[in-house]
Amino acid sequence: MNTFGRALNVSVFGQSHSKAIGCVIDDFPAGLAVDEMALAAFMARRAPGRGPWATKRSEGDVVRVLSGLNAEGRTTGAPLALVIENTDTRPQDYSAMGKVPRPGHADLVAWRRWGGDWDRSGGGQFSGRLTAPLCAAGALCLQWLADRGVRVAAHLAEVAGIEDEPFCARMLDLESKMRLEGQMDSLAESDFPVLSEAAGKEMRDAIEGAAREGDSVGGIVEVVATGVPADLGDPMALGVESEVSSALFGIPAVKGVEFGAGFSAARIRGSAHNDPYTLDARNEAVPAKNDAGGILGGITTGAPLVARVAIKPTSSIAMPQRSVDLEVMEETELKVRGRHDPCIAPRAVPVVEAVLGITIMDLMLRKSAYASPASSRMRTAR
């Protein structure tokens, strides 16, 4: 199913080379004045053709809202239907690939399930192209969250083994909080989503080097959400880690998700990993640091929610690869044609932000106190 959320339901439709792609958002609350310029700016961050690290496919990614807004541009509570036209498709690039599955792609599993009827052009419904409507839905969710004091930002934590400066979200003192806000502000103005310009240059050089060799590289996206209310989520299967990671794994090319200290927690002692508590200005118990990543027992603590997402190297590469001709069941060599990103991770950054925004809004809507902007019961974490 191409559906995200429970209280907020986002259903994505379309294929890489279909006439259009889009989504339907059910149960989006009424009353949000949609900022169309902010929506367009968010879509531009994911759009192809922005640099040598991206595919040369040229798509405007203009979002058309078919329903769900009134004449004043405010959400009505009715289903929001969003459509994005596909204007630069080249299905002929995939005409020879119907019987030879591309390594790393879903071609073989799609052929096993649907036979020759599945749409292989550009990867069909498995394509990263379907992240465009996810970004459109997420952009609206992020606007709704911003009205409630929740802010989401992401950057390239790593590309081809080259590490960026991390978010300052593990310590919760005033200096760290101010530094984190500055980091988030700087990303809003960045063409290449990194915190260190030097690391960004090395990353771009590595991506371009792999592209010259007909190869690709992967990366890690780090995302943070501030102002997330405490007490969202539930234990075990409906925990926030479960909900967020399930949604993030819905992004094509995601191969791993970790929260807070993540896998590094396995290499340190409990005395180092545990988040001690302190009293804040309101005499409430709060974490003094944030190795938990803003979540304990599946429930948000009120500290920044921090996650890292592993993005695999682009599967479509120019180098010859081994495969099998499914028509005659013989091994063969395949050279993939078409236009592809030598590294998916830079364009995945806004997608990760969008999906986290959808999930946080969904979690908040499950608590009726957050459904209305006028609610006096809303409690926003510092």
Secondary structure, DSSP 8 states (H G I E B T S, - for coil): --EE-SSSEEEEE--TTSSEEEEEEES--TT-B--HHHHHHHHHHH-S-SSTTS--------EEEEESB-TTSBB-SS-EEEEEE--S--GGGGGGGSSS--TTSSHHHHHHHHGGGS--GGGGGGSGGGHHHHHHHHHHHHHHHHTTT-EEEEEEEEETTEE----S-SB-SHHHHHHHHHHHHHHHT-SS--S-HHHHHHHHHHHHHHHHTT----EEEEEEEES--TT-B-SGGGSHHHHHHHHHTTSTTEEEEEETTGGGGGGS-HHHHS--EEE-TTS-EEESB-TTTTEETTEE-SS-EEEEEEE---S--SS-EEEEETTTTEEEEE---S---S-SHHHHHHHHHHHHHHHHHHHHHTSGGGS-TT-TT-----
